[in-house]
């Protein structure tokens, strides 16, 4: 088994496109993806995947369903 570390700042510097996820690595059978986005991020559902959000820079508000309290996510969360 090969263990590889990833520098997030360096990985994010490799692309500028918004809404274009990049795979930073794999953990077991799960892809760790990096994405830059701006504006609204529409709620969506993946039938066979879970998502984890980690804000590296900036912030966003997650609007949960069914309508409930919004969740503000900031750097480091």
Phi, psi and omega per residue, in radians:
X1 nan 2.312 3.094
X2 -1.767 2.246 3.066
X3 -1.803 2.289 -3.097
X4 -2.270 2.302 3.069
X5 -1.645 2.698 -3.120
X6 -2.248 2.242 3.022
X7 -1.537 1.952 -3.053
X8 -1.061 -0.749 -3.136
X9 -1.051 -0.781 3.133
X10 -1.157 -0.697 3.137
X11 -1.128 -0.740 3.114
X12 -1.170 -0.506 3.121
X13 -1.221 -0.209 -3.103
X14 -1.408 -0.121 3.124
X15 -2.613 2.713 3.141
X16 -2.106 -0.251 -3.059
X17 -1.137 2.433 3.033
X18 -1.525 2.645 3.056
X19 1.047 0.553 -3.109
X20 -2.303 1.404 -3.050
X21 -0.996 2.517 3.083
X22 -2.126 2.471 3.099
X23 -1.487 2.087 -3.139
X24 -1.562 -0.434 -3.124
X25 3.048 -3.105 3.140
X26 -2.194 2.483 3.017
X27 -2.206 1.905 -2.975
X28 0.964 -2.097 3.138
X29 -1.769 0.272 -3.067
X30 -1.885 2.298 3.083
X31 -1.445 2.362 3.011
X32 -1.724 1.977 -3.044
X33 -1.925 2.529 3.039
X34 -1.928 2.447 3.093
X35 -2.590 2.535 3.004
X36 -1.898 2.323 3.068
X37 -2.527 2.822 -3.116
X38 -2.508 2.481 3.138
X39 1.469 -2.723 -3.075
X40 -1.239 2.445 3.038
X41 -2.036 1.781 -3.025
X42 -1.148 2.409 3.078
X43 -1.074 2.432 3.110
X44 -2.676 2.959 -3.059
X45 -2.305 2.384 3.051
X46 -1.894 2.123 -3.079
X47 -1.068 -0.658 -3.034
X48 -2.146 0.363 -3.134
X49 -2.405 2.645 2.946
X50 -1.868 2.830 3.084
X51 -2.219 2.528 3.025
X52 -2.180 2.317 3.122
X53 -1.951 2.230 3.041
X54 -2.236 2.030 -3.126
X55 -1.489 2.073 3.129
X56 -1.575 -0.713 3.117
X57 -2.546 2.353 3.131
X58 1.659 -2.682 -3.133
X59 -2.841 2.823 2.999
X60 -2.698 2.840 3.121
X61 -1.917 2.178 3.116
X62 -1.667 2.124 3.112
X63 -1.701 1.903 -3.026
X64 -1.456 2.687 3.069
X65 -2.045 2.561 -0.106
X66 -1.102 2.872 -3.056
X67 -0.813 2.119 3.095
X68 -2.606 -2.900 -3.109
X69 -1.104 2.375 3.059
X70 -1.186 2.650 -3.118
X71 -2.083 1.936 3.126
X72 -1.483 2.176 -3.130
X73 -1.973 2.169 -3.096
X74 -2.070 3.046 -3.120
X75 -0.853 2.313 3.111
X76 1.527 -0.101 3.121
X77 -1.819 nan nan
